[in-house]
Amino acid sequence: MRILLHTCCGPCATYVTQHLRDEGHAVTGFFYNPNIHPYEEYLRRLEAARTWAEGVGVPLLLDESYDVPAWIKEVGSSLSDRCRACYHLRLIKTAERAKAQGYDAFSTTLLISPYQKHAELVAVAEAVALHVGIPFYYRDFRPHFNATFAPARALGLYRQNYCGCLLSAYERQTRPKRQK
């Protein structure tokens, strides 16, 4: 099966891509992430995605439009539901591209992150699949999150410490620190 894989970053793509290839799928990455803030962070993640793709020999399609206004419009004032809106924006673009270019399915590296709202992510992806008319390839990769560390280090990939949007960066900085 030919799968277009929404790629949030290089590190998360490492295990997911290897797993899909081991299952016999042909994988192409797709980088579209207008949610990432600030722009310098976006550029670091874009470079990490390029380094990953080159390092493991995966084709990588890029939408470098960095359409922050589209992200803001999608999220709107519903800050409590911003993740669902963000998933929708990125996955609908992925699904539409996959269908237009003849892929058999689409998926996302977000499925490996224990920090994502997994049930919401899957619900959005399934709704997008129905709307666009292309299957969503689902696997719960979260148990393998730690398996992303070694290949990311081997490739020298930048690993971020927040999801990407301004609000996730704010939450990361303001959450109470753990006592040692």
MARBA-3410 file (N, C-alpha, C, O; in Angstrom, 1 decimal):
180
0.8,-1.2,0.0,0.0,0.0,0.0,0.9,1.2,0.0,1.9,1.3,0.7 ~ 0.5,2.2,-0.8,1.2,3.5,-0.8,0.5,4.5,0.2,-0.7,4.8,0.1 ~ 1.3,4.9,1.2,0.8,5.7,2.3,1.5,7.1,2.3,2.7,7.2,2.3 ~ 0.6,8.1,2.3,1.2,9.5,2.5,1.1,9.8,4.0,0.0,9.7,4.6 ~ 2.2,10.0,4.6,2.4,10.1,6.1,2.6,11.6,6.5,3.6,12.1,6.3
1.5,12.1,7.1,1.7,13.5,7.6,2.9,13.4,8.7,2.8,12.6,9.6 ~ 3.8,14.2,8.5,5.0,14.2,9.3,5.1,15.5,10.1,5.4,16.6,9.6 ~ 5.0,15.3,11.4,5.0,16.5,12.3,6.5,16.9,12.6,6.7,18.1,12.8 ~ 7.3,15.9,12.6,8.8,16.2,12.9,9.6,14.9,12.5,9.0,13.9,12.3 ~ 10.9,15.1,12.5,11.8,14.0,12.1,11.8,12.9,13.2,11.6,11.7,12.8
11.9,13.2,14.5,12.0,12.1,15.5,10.8,11.2,15.5,10.9,10.0,15.5 ~ 9.6,11.8,15.4,8.4,10.9,15.5,8.3,10.1,14.2,7.7,9.0,14.2 ~ 8.8,10.5,13.1,8.7,9.8,11.9,9.6,8.5,11.8,9.4,7.6,11.1 ~ 10.7,8.5,12.7,11.6,7.4,12.6,11.0,6.0,12.8,11.1,5.2,11.9 ~ 10.4,5.8,13.9,9.8,4.5,14.2,8.6,4.2,13.3,8.5,3.1,12.7
7.7,5.2,13.1,6.5,5.0,12.3,6.9,4.5,10.9,6.3,3.6,10.4 ~ 7.8,5.2,10.3,8.2,4.9,8.9,8.8,3.5,8.9,8.5,2.7,8.0 ~ 9.7,3.2,9.8,10.3,1.9,9.8,9.2,0.8,10.0,9.3,-0.2,9.3 ~ 8.3,1.0,10.9,7.2,0.0,11.1,6.4,-0.2,9.8,6.1,-1.3,9.4 ~ 6.0,0.9,9.2,5.2,0.8,8.0,6.0,0.1,6.8,5.4,-0.7,6.1
7.2,0.4,6.7,8.1,-0.2,5.7,8.2,-1.7,6.0,8.1,-2.6,5.1 ~ 8.4,-2.1,7.3,8.5,-3.5,7.7,7.2,-4.2,7.3,7.3,-5.4,7.0 ~ 6.1,-3.6,7.3,4.8,-4.2,6.9,4.7,-4.3,5.4,3.7,-4.8,4.9 ~ 5.6,-3.7,4.7,5.6,-3.7,3.2,5.0,-2.5,2.5,4.8,-2.6,1.3 ~ 4.7,-1.5,3.2,4.1,-0.3,2.6,5.2,0.6,2.1,6.3,0.7,2.5
4.8,1.3,1.0,5.7,2.4,0.5,5.2,3.7,1.1,4.1,4.1,1.0 ~ 6.2,4.4,1.8,5.8,5.5,2.6,6.5,6.8,1.9,7.6,6.8,1.5 ~ 5.6,7.8,1.9,6.1,9.2,1.5,5.7,10.1,2.6,4.6,10.1,3.1 ~ 6.7,10.9,3.1,6.4,11.9,4.2,5.7,13.1,3.6,5.9,13.4,2.4 ~ 4.9,13.8,4.4,4.3,15.0,4.0,4.4,16.0,5.1,3.7,15.8,6.1
5.2,17.1,5.0,5.3,18.1,6.0,4.4,19.3,5.7,4.6,20.0,4.8 ~ 3.4,19.4,6.6,2.5,20.6,6.6,2.1,20.8,8.0,1.4,20.1,8.6 ~ 2.7,21.9,8.6,2.5,22.2,10.0,2.5,23.7,10.2,3.4,24.3,10.8 ~ 1.4,24.4,9.8,1.4,25.8,10.0,1.1,26.2,11.5,1.0,27.4,11.8 ~ 0.9,25.2,12.3,0.7,25.4,13.8,1.9,25.8,14.5,1.9,26.3,15.6
3.1,25.5,14.0,4.3,25.6,14.7,4.7,27.1,14.9,4.8,27.8,14.0 ~ 5.0,27.4,16.1,5.4,28.8,16.5,6.6,28.7,17.5,6.6,27.9,18.3 ~ 7.5,29.6,17.4,7.6,30.7,16.4,8.2,30.2,15.0,8.5,29.0,14.9 ~ 8.4,31.0,14.1,8.9,30.7,12.8,10.2,30.0,12.8,10.4,29.0,12.1 ~ 11.1,30.4,13.7,12.4,29.7,13.9,12.2,28.3,14.3,13.0,27.4,13.8
11.2,28.0,15.1,11.0,26.6,15.5,10.4,25.8,14.3,10.8,24.7,14.1 ~ 9.6,26.4,13.5,9.1,25.8,12.3,10.2,25.4,11.4,10.3,24.3,10.9 ~ 11.2,26.3,11.2,12.3,26.0,10.4,13.2,24.9,10.9,13.7,24.1,10.2 ~ 13.4,24.8,12.2,14.2,23.7,12.8,13.5,22.4,12.6,14.1,21.4,12.3 ~ 12.2,22.4,12.8,11.4,21.1,12.6,11.4,20.7,11.1,11.5,19.5,10.7
11.3,21.7,10.2,11.3,21.4,8.8,12.7,20.8,8.4,12.8,19.8,7.7 ~ 13.8,21.4,8.9,15.1,20.9,8.6,15.3,19.5,9.2,15.9,18.6,8.5 ~ 14.7,19.2,10.4,14.8,17.9,11.0,14.1,16.9,10.1,14.5,15.7,9.9 ~ 12.9,17.3,9.6,12.2,16.4,8.7,12.9,16.1,7.4,12.9,14.9,6.9 ~ 13.6,17.1,6.9,14.4,16.9,5.7,15.6,15.9,6.0,15.9,15.0,5.2
16.2,16.2,7.1,17.4,15.3,7.5,16.9,13.9,7.7,17.6,12.9,7.2 ~ 15.8,13.7,8.3,15.2,12.3,8.5,15.0,11.7,7.2,15.4,10.5,6.9 ~ 14.3,12.4,6.3,13.9,11.8,5.0,15.2,11.4,4.2,15.2,10.3,3.6 ~ 16.2,12.3,4.1,17.4,12.0,3.4,18.1,10.8,4.1,18.6,9.9,3.4 ~ 18.1,10.8,5.4,18.9,9.8,6.2,18.3,8.4,6.0,19.1,7.4,6.0
17.0,8.3,5.8,16.4,6.9,5.7,15.9,6.6,4.3,15.3,5.6,4.1 ~ 16.1,7.6,3.4,15.7,7.4,2.0,14.2,7.3,1.8,13.7,6.5,1.1 ~ 13.5,8.3,2.4,12.0,8.4,2.3,11.7,9.6,1.5,12.2,10.7,1.8 ~ 10.9,9.5,0.4,10.5,10.8,-0.3,9.7,11.7,0.7,9.0,11.2,1.5 ~ 9.9,13.0,0.6,9.3,13.9,1.4,8.7,15.0,0.6,9.4,15.8,-0.1
7.3,15.2,0.7,6.6,16.3,0.0,6.5,17.4,1.0,6.3,17.1,2.2 ~ 6.7,18.6,0.6,6.6,19.7,1.5,5.5,20.7,1.1,5.4,21.0,-0.1 ~ 4.8,21.2,2.0,4.0,22.4,1.9,4.5,23.4,2.8,4.2,23.4,4.0 ~ 5.4,24.2,2.3,6.1,25.2,3.1,5.4,26.6,3.1,6.0,27.6,3.4 ~ 4.1,26.6,2.9,3.4,27.8,2.9,3.3,28.5,4.3,3.1,29.7,4.3
3.5,27.8,5.3,3.5,28.3,6.7,2.3,29.2,6.8,2.5,30.4,7.2 ~ 1.2,28.7,6.6,-0.1,29.5,6.6,-0.7,29.6,8.0,-1.7,29.0,8.3 ~ 0.0,30.5,8.8,-0.5,30.7,10.1,-1.9,31.3,10.2,-2.6,30.9,11.0 ~ -2.2,32.2,9.2,-3.6,32.7,9.3,-4.6,31.6,9.1,-5.7,31.6,9.7 ~ -4.3,30.6,8.3,-5.3,29.4,8.1,-5.4,28.7,9.5,-6.5,28.2,9.8
-4.3,28.5,10.2,-4.3,27.8,11.5,-5.1,28.6,12.5,-5.9,28.1,13.2 ~ -4.9,29.9,12.5,-5.7,30.8,13.4,-7.1,30.7,13.1,-8.0,30.6,14.0 ~ -7.5,30.8,11.8,-8.9,30.7,11.4,-9.5,29.4,11.8,-10.6,29.3,12.3 ~ -8.8,28.3,11.7,-9.3,27.0,12.0,-9.5,26.8,13.5,-10.5,26.3,14.0 ~ -8.5,27.3,14.3,-8.6,27.2,15.7,-9.6,28.2,16.3,-10.3,27.9,17.2
-9.6,29.4,15.7,-10.5,30.4,16.2,-10.4,30.7,17.6,-9.3,30.7,18.2 ~ -11.5,31.0,18.3,-11.5,31.4,19.7,-11.7,30.2,20.6,-11.8,30.3,21.8 ~ -11.9,29.0,20.0,-12.1,27.8,20.7,-10.8,27.2,21.2,-10.4,26.1,20.8 ~ -10.2,27.8,22.2,-8.9,27.4,22.6,-8.9,26.0,23.3,-8.0,25.3,23.2 ~ -10.0,25.7,24.0,-10.1,24.4,24.6,-10.2,23.2,23.6,-9.9,22.1,23.9
-10.6,23.5,22.4,-10.8,22.5,21.4,-9.7,22.7,20.2,-9.9,22.2,19.1 ~ -8.7,23.4,20.6,-7.7,23.8,19.5,-7.0,22.6,18.9,-6.7,22.6,17.7 ~ -6.7,21.6,19.7,-6.0,20.4,19.2,-6.8,19.7,18.1,-6.3,19.4,17.0 ~ -8.1,19.5,18.3,-9.0,18.9,17.3,-9.0,19.8,16.1,-8.9,19.2,15.0 ~ -9.1,21.1,16.2,-9.1,21.9,15.0,-7.7,21.8,14.3,-7.7,21.8,13.0
-6.7,21.8,15.0,-5.3,21.7,14.4,-5.1,20.4,13.7,-4.6,20.4,12.6 ~ -5.6,19.3,14.3,-5.5,18.0,13.7,-6.3,18.0,12.3,-5.8,17.6,11.3 ~ -7.4,18.6,12.4,-8.3,18.7,11.2,-7.6,19.4,10.1,-7.5,19.0,8.9 ~ -7.0,20.6,10.4,-6.4,21.4,9.3,-5.3,20.6,8.7,-5.2,20.6,7.4 ~ -4.4,20.0,9.5,-3.3,19.3,8.9,-3.6,18.0,8.2,-3.1,17.6,7.2
-4.6,17.3,8.8,-5.0,16.0,8.2,-5.8,16.1,6.9,-5.7,15.3,6.0 ~ -6.7,17.1,6.9,-7.5,17.3,5.7,-6.5,17.6,4.5,-6.7,17.2,3.4 ~ -5.5,18.5,4.7,-4.5,18.8,3.7,-3.8,17.5,3.3,-3.6,17.3,2.1 ~ -3.5,16.7,4.2,-2.7,15.4,3.9,-3.6,14.5,3.1,-3.2,13.9,2.1 ~ -4.9,14.3,3.5,-5.8,13.4,2.8,-6.1,13.9,1.4,-6.1,13.1,0.5
-6.3,15.2,1.3,-6.6,15.7,-0.1,-5.4,15.5,-1.0,-5.5,15.2,-2.2 ~ -4.2,15.7,-0.5,-3.0,15.5,-1.3,-2.8,14.1,-1.6,-2.5,13.7,-2.8 ~ -3.1,13.2,-0.6,-3.0,11.7,-0.9,-3.9,11.3,-2.0,-3.5,10.6,-2.9 ~ -5.2,11.8,-1.9,-6.1,11.4,-2.9,-5.8,11.9,-4.3,-5.8,11.2,-5.3 ~ -5.4,13.2,-4.3,-5.1,13.8,-5.6,-3.9,13.2,-6.3,-3.8,13.1,-7.5
-2.9,12.6,-5.5,-1.7,12.0,-6.1,-1.8,10.5,-6.1,-0.7,9.9,-6.4 ~ -2.9,9.9,-5.9,-3.1,8.5,-6.1,-2.6,7.6,-5.0,-2.3,6.4,-5.3 ~ -2.4,8.1,-3.8,-2.0,7.2,-2.7,-3.2,6.3,-2.3,-4.3,6.6,-2.6 ~ -2.9,5.2,-1.6,-3.9,4.3,-1.2,-4.5,4.7,0.2,-5.7,4.3,0.5 ~ -3.8,5.4,1.0,-4.2,5.8,2.3,-3.3,7.0,2.8,-2.3,7.3,2.2
-3.8,7.6,3.9,-2.9,8.5,4.6,-2.9,8.2,6.1,-3.7,7.4,6.6 ~ -1.8,8.7,6.7,-1.7,8.5,8.2,-0.9,9.7,8.7,-0.6,10.6,8.0 ~ -0.5,9.5,10.0,0.2,10.6,10.6,1.2,10.1,11.7,0.9,9.2,12.4 ~ 2.3,10.8,11.8,3.3,10.4,12.8,2.8,10.9,14.2,3.4,10.4,15.2 ~ 1.8,11.7,14.3,1.2,12.1,15.6,0.7,10.9,16.4,0.6,11.0,17.6
0.5,9.8,15.7,0.0,8.6,16.4,1.0,8.0,17.3,0.6,7.1,18.1 ~ 2.2,8.4,17.3,3.2,7.8,18.2,3.4,8.6,19.5,4.0,8.1,20.4 ~ 2.9,9.8,19.5,3.1,10.7,20.6,2.2,10.5,21.8,1.0,10.5,21.6 ~ 2.7,10.2,22.9,1.9,10.0,24.1,1.3,11.4,24.6,0.5,11.4,25.5 ~ 1.8,12.5,24.0,1.4,13.8,24.4,0.2,14.3,23.6,-0.4,15.4,23.9
-0.2,13.6,22.6,-1.3,14.0,21.8,-2.6,13.5,22.4,-2.6,12.6,23.2 ~ -3.7,14.1,22.0,-5.1,13.7,22.4,-5.5,12.6,21.5,-6.2,12.8,20.5 ~ -5.1,11.4,21.7,-5.1,10.3,20.8,-6.5,10.0,20.3,-6.7,9.9,19.1 ~ -7.5,9.9,21.2,-8.9,9.6,20.7,-9.4,10.7,19.8,-10.1,10.4,18.8 ~ -9.1,12.0,20.1,-9.5,13.1,19.3,-8.9,13.0,17.9,-9.5,13.2,16.9
-7.6,12.7,17.9,-6.8,12.6,16.7,-7.4,11.6,15.8,-7.6,11.8,14.6 ~ -7.7,10.4,16.3,-8.2,9.3,15.5,-9.6,9.7,15.0,-9.9,9.4,13.8 ~ -10.4,10.2,15.9,-11.8,10.6,15.4,-11.7,11.6,14.3,-12.5,11.5,13.3 ~ -10.8,12.6,14.4,-10.7,13.6,13.3,-10.2,12.9,12.1,-10.7,13.2,11.0 ~ -9.2,12.1,12.2,-8.7,11.4,11.0,-9.7,10.5,10.3,-9.8,10.5,9.1
-10.5,9.8,11.1,-11.6,9.0,10.5,-12.6,9.9,9.8,-13.1,9.5,8.7 ~ -13.0,11.0,10.4,-13.9,11.9,9.8,-13.4,12.5,8.5,-14.1,12.6,7.5 ~ -12.1,12.9,8.5,-11.5,13.4,7.3,-11.4,12.3,6.2,-11.7,12.6,5.0 ~ -11.1,11.1,6.6,-11.1,10.0,5.6,-12.4,9.9,4.9,-12.5,9.7,3.7 ~ -13.5,9.9,5.7,-14.9,9.8,5.1,-15.2,11.0,4.2,-15.7,10.8,3.1
-14.8,12.1,4.6,-15.1,13.4,3.9,-14.4,13.4,2.5,-14.9,13.8,1.5 ~ -13.1,13.1,2.6,-12.2,13.2,1.4,-12.4,11.9,0.5,-12.2,12.0,-0.7 ~ -12.7,10.8,1.1,-12.9,9.6,0.3,-11.6,8.8,0.1,-11.3,8.3,-1.0 ~ -10.7,8.7,1.2,-9.5,8.0,1.1,-9.3,7.4,2.5,-9.6,8.0,3.5 ~ -8.9,6.1,2.6,-8.7,5.5,3.9,-7.6,6.1,4.8,-6.6,6.6,4.3
-7.9,6.1,6.1,-7.0,6.5,7.1,-6.3,5.2,7.6,-7.0,4.3,8.1 ~ -5.0,5.1,7.6,-4.3,4.0,8.1,-4.0,4.2,9.5,-3.2,5.1,9.9 ~ -4.6,3.4,10.4,-4.4,3.6,11.8,-3.6,2.5,12.5,-3.8,1.3,12.2 ~ -2.7,2.9,13.3,-2.0,2.0,14.3,-1.7,2.9,15.5,-1.5,4.0,15.4 ~ -1.9,2.2,16.7,-1.5,2.9,17.9,0.0,2.7,18.1,0.4,1.6,18.7
0.8,3.7,17.7,2.2,3.5,17.9,2.7,4.0,19.2,3.9,3.9,19.5 ~ 1.9,4.5,20.1,2.3,5.1,21.4,3.2,4.2,22.2,4.2,4.7,22.8 ~ 2.9,2.9,22.2,3.8,2.0,23.1,5.3,2.0,22.6,6.2,1.6,23.3 ~ 5.5,2.5,21.4,6.9,2.5,20.8,7.5,3.9,20.8,8.5,4.1,20.1 ~ 6.9,4.9,21.5,7.5,6.2,21.5,9.0,6.3,21.9,9.7,7.0,21.2
9.4,5.5,22.9,10.8,5.5,23.3,11.7,5.0,22.2,12.9,5.2,22.2 ~ 11.1,4.2,21.3,11.9,3.7,20.1,12.3,4.7,19.1,13.1,4.5,18.2 ~ 11.8,5.9,19.3,12.2,7.0,18.4,13.5,7.7,18.8,14.1,8.4,18.0 ~ 13.9,7.5,20.1,15.1,8.2,20.6,16.4,7.9,19.9,17.1,8.7,19.5 ~ 16.7,6.6,19.9,18.0,6.1,19.3,18.1,6.5,17.8,19.2,7.1,17.5
17.1,6.2,17.0,17.3,6.6,15.6,17.4,8.1,15.4,18.1,8.6,14.5 ~ 16.7,8.8,16.2,16.7,10.3,16.1,18.1,10.8,16.4,18.7,11.7,15.8 ~ 18.7,10.2,17.5,20.1,10.6,17.9,21.0,10.2,16.8,21.9,11.0,16.5 ~ 20.9,9.0,16.2,21.8,8.6,15.2,21.8,9.5,14.0,22.8,9.7,13.3 ~ 20.6,10.0,13.7,20.5,10.9,12.5,20.8,12.4,12.9,20.9,13.3,12.0
21.0,12.6,14.2,21.3,14.0,14.6,20.1,14.9,14.5,20.2,16.1,14.3 ~ 18.9,14.4,14.8,17.7,15.2,14.6,17.4,16.0,15.8,17.6,15.6,17.0 ~ 16.9,17.2,15.6,16.4,18.1,16.6,15.2,17.5,17.2,14.2,17.2,16.4 ~ 15.1,17.5,18.5,13.9,17.0,19.2,13.3,18.2,20.0,14.0,18.7,20.9 ~ 12.1,18.5,19.7,11.4,19.6,20.4,10.9,19.2,21.7,10.8,18.0,22.0
10.5,20.2,22.5,9.9,19.9,23.9,8.5,20.4,24.0,8.0,20.5,25.2 ~ 7.8,20.7,22.9,6.4,21.0,23.0,5.8,20.7,21.6,6.5,20.6,20.6 ~ 4.5,20.6,21.6,3.7,20.2,20.4,4.0,21.0,19.2,4.3,20.5,18.1 ~ 4.0,22.3,19.4,4.3,23.2,18.3,3.6,24.6,18.4,4.2,25.6,18.0 ~ 2.4,24.6,18.8,1.7,25.9,18.8,2.1,26.8,19.9,2.7,26.4,20.9
1.8,28.1,19.8,2.1,29.0,20.8,1.6,28.6,22.2,2.2,28.8,23.2 ~ 0.3,28.1,22.2,-0.3,27.7,23.4,0.4,26.5,24.1,0.5,26.5,25.3 ~ 0.8,25.6,23.3,1.5,24.4,23.9,2.9,24.9,24.4,3.3,24.3,25.4 ~ 3.5,25.8,23.8,4.8,26.3,24.3,4.5,27.0,25.6,5.3,26.9,26.6 ~ 3.5,27.8,25.7,3.1,28.5,26.9,2.8,27.5,28.0,3.3,27.7,29.2
2.0,26.5,27.7,1.7,25.5,28.8,2.9,24.8,29.2,3.1,24.5,30.4 ~ 3.9,24.5,28.3,5.1,23.8,28.7,5.9,24.7,29.7,6.5,24.2,30.6 ~ 5.9,26.0,29.4,6.7,26.9,30.2,6.1,27.2,31.6,6.8,27.5,32.5 ~ 4.8,27.1,31.7,4.1,27.6,32.9,3.6,26.4,33.8,3.1,26.7,34.9 ~ 3.7,25.2,33.3,3.3,24.1,34.2,4.2,24.0,35.3,5.4,24.2,35.2
3.6,23.6,36.5,4.5,23.5,37.7,5.6,22.4,37.5,5.4,21.4,36.9 ~ 6.7,22.8,38.0,7.9,21.8,37.9,7.7,20.7,38.9,7.2,20.9,40.0 ~ 8.2,19.5,38.5,8.1,18.4,39.4,9.1,18.5,40.5,10.2,19.0,40.3 ~ 8.8,18.1,41.7,9.7,18.1,42.8,10.6,16.9,42.7,10.1,15.8,42.4 ~ 11.9,17.1,43.0,12.8,15.9,42.9,13.0,15.3,44.2,13.7,14.3,44.4
END
